[in-house]
Amino acid sequence: MRIPTESIGSIPRPEYLADAMREHGEGALSAAGLAEVQARAVAETIAALEQTGSTVLTDGEQAKPSFATYPIAGIETLSPDGVVIPFADGHTRQLPSLTEGPFRYRTRADEYLIAARKHTSRPIKQPTIAPSALSLLYPADGIDGYSRDQFLDDLVDEAAADIRRCLDAGADSVQLDFTEGRLSLKLDPSGDLLRSFVELNNRVLDRFTPDEQQRIGVHTCPGGDQDSVHSLDVDYAGLLPLLFEMHAGRFYVQMASETEPERALSVIADSLKPTQRVFVGVIDPIDPAVETPELVRDRILQAARILPVDRLGTCDDCGFAPFADDTSTSRETAFAKIKARVEGTRLAEAELG
């Protein structure tokens, strides 16, 4: 019984990369100089992931300013006063807001994929940001001469092109990061915002054939930043049935940090479509303790009692550093946790025969 296991995406950046990003922001390091440092960090990250036994890799999102804002970094038609995301420990993150149209990506995810390809022959999964997250860039009071409907049409085109380019560049799969899904139920308990997010994402996913949709995944978690979360207190049962209404073939679902995992797994079992595979989180990136392979194995066996094993995979709950300035987890801890996931998944395979 083969159980696929994959990372979600981000790995803590090395100190020399964090220094280079700061120097670039201050004008003390050229774009070319920063790119050279980023390439070094990508190469080292991929080599370390290979050493964990991972068979499907990411670039650790070393060159991204954040998992959410990479497409718009450096765009001049933004103001800093966008949606504020509060975390449980009291800190916040704030999105920018768009000031004029048309909306266009400045950076494409396939650029990261192509750069990573230089350092490995193993399959690479490319994380991208879900269009629903970027829909939050449109200001509540609108933009003169550029309606929300026009913005959403442009956003769908741009997001679909981002995925298409990654598939065409040879990505093993493309992952949409959908951390705003659970958060939406805190912002709007009626579920209307969540339903609008699912509808928007499906407008993008419907640009792809059923076979291509099998190579596209959706990741959900309650946020993960500076060892805190934004929506773990939101009932998973409000999100999961709608999550699996998205027209994707793979779903990466936080579970290791869930307080009632068996209840959540039962909701997934009732919601999972015949063509969908679910990767359950067996590693908690926020917990400083490194899980043992045996603990990972037991979490998988718990999931296997509830979910169809032939459509089960494993992952981490979230990326280890979705924002470039998050240093709450060390690289050594992240790689140790990933290795435990890989080894624990192999133990579970042996148990399941």
Summary of the structure (lengths in Angstrom):
residues: 353
radius of gyration: 19.2
end to end distance: 5.8
largest distance: 61.8
contacts: 1241
relative contact order: 0.15
helix: 43%
strand: 14%
